Amino acid sequence: MKLDKRAFGLAAGILAGMGIFLMTNLLLITGSEGNLVSNLRRIYFGYSLSFLGSLLGLVWGFVDGFIVGWIFAFLYNLFVCSKS
């Protein structure tokens, strides 16, 4: 069975982007700043612990998730379909 690379990338991108968005807003509500924020500041340009930062994290997370999901589906198809 082959995976659709675009669909898998979209699903992974949506999950990653929403995860960062929700975690950032949860940290805003609770008023705490963990290691997540400091690590994401180093990785994502413009990210901060704010609502605007959560929107930027959503975009960056989607892009990262899409790329990783697409590569995963590509490699899966490459290795599984080459066996049969």
C-alpha positions as CSV (number, residue, x, y, z in Angstrom):
1,M,0.0,0.0,0.0
2,K,1.4,3.4,-1.0
3,L,1.0,6.5,1.1
4,D,-0.1,9.7,-0.5
5,K,2.8,12.1,0.2
6,R,0.8,15.3,0.0
7,A,-2.0,14.0,2.2
8,F,0.5,12.6,4.8
9,G,2.4,15.9,4.7
10,L,-0.7,17.9,5.2
11,A,-1.9,15.8,8.1
12,A,1.5,15.9,9.8
13,G,1.8,19.7,9.2
14,I,-1.7,20.4,10.7
15,L,-0.9,18.3,13.7
16,A,2.5,19.9,14.3
17,G,1.2,23.4,13.7
18,M,-1.8,23.0,16.0
19,G,0.3,21.4,18.6
20,I,2.7,24.4,18.8
21,F,-0.3,26.8,18.7
22,L,-2.2,25.1,21.5
23,M,0.9,24.6,23.7
24,T,1.9,28.3,23.3
25,N,-1.6,29.5,24.2
26,L,-1.8,27.0,27.2
27,L,1.5,28.4,28.5
28,L,0.1,32.0,28.0
29,I,-3.0,31.1,30.0
30,T,-1.0,29.4,32.8
31,G,1.6,32.1,32.9
32,S,4.5,29.7,32.8
33,E,7.4,29.6,30.4
34,G,9.1,26.3,30.0
35,N,12.0,24.9,28.0
36,L,9.7,24.6,25.0
37,V,9.5,28.3,24.5
38,S,13.3,28.8,24.7
39,N,13.9,25.9,22.3
40,L,11.3,27.1,19.8
41,R,12.8,30.7,19.9
42,R,16.1,29.2,18.7
43,I,14.5,27.2,15.9
44,Y,11.6,29.4,14.6
45,F,12.3,33.0,13.5
46,G,9.9,35.4,15.2
47,Y,8.5,33.0,17.7
48,S,7.7,34.3,21.1
49,L,5.4,33.6,24.1
50,S,2.5,35.7,22.8
51,F,-0.6,35.2,20.7
52,L,1.3,36.5,17.6
53,G,4.1,34.1,18.5
54,S,1.6,31.2,18.6
55,L,0.4,32.1,15.1
56,L,4.0,32.2,13.9
57,G,4.5,28.9,15.6
58,L,1.5,27.5,13.9
59,V,2.9,28.5,10.5
60,W,6.4,27.2,11.2
61,G,5.1,24.0,12.8
62,F,3.0,23.4,9.7
63,V,5.9,23.9,7.4
64,D,8.2,21.6,9.4
65,G,5.5,19.0,9.9
66,F,4.6,19.0,6.2
67,I,8.3,18.5,5.2
68,V,8.8,15.7,7.7
69,G,5.6,14.0,6.8
70,W,6.3,14.2,3.1
71,I,9.8,12.8,3.5
72,F,8.4,10.0,5.7
73,A,5.8,9.0,3.2
74,F,8.3,9.2,0.4
75,L,10.7,6.9,2.2
76,Y,7.9,4.6,3.2
77,N,6.8,4.2,-0.4
78,L,10.4,3.8,-1.6
79,F,11.2,0.9,0.8
80,V,7.8,-0.8,1.0
81,C,7.0,-0.7,-2.7
82,S,10.5,-1.8,-3.7
83,K,10.0,-5.1,-1.8
84,S,7.0,-6.2,-3.7
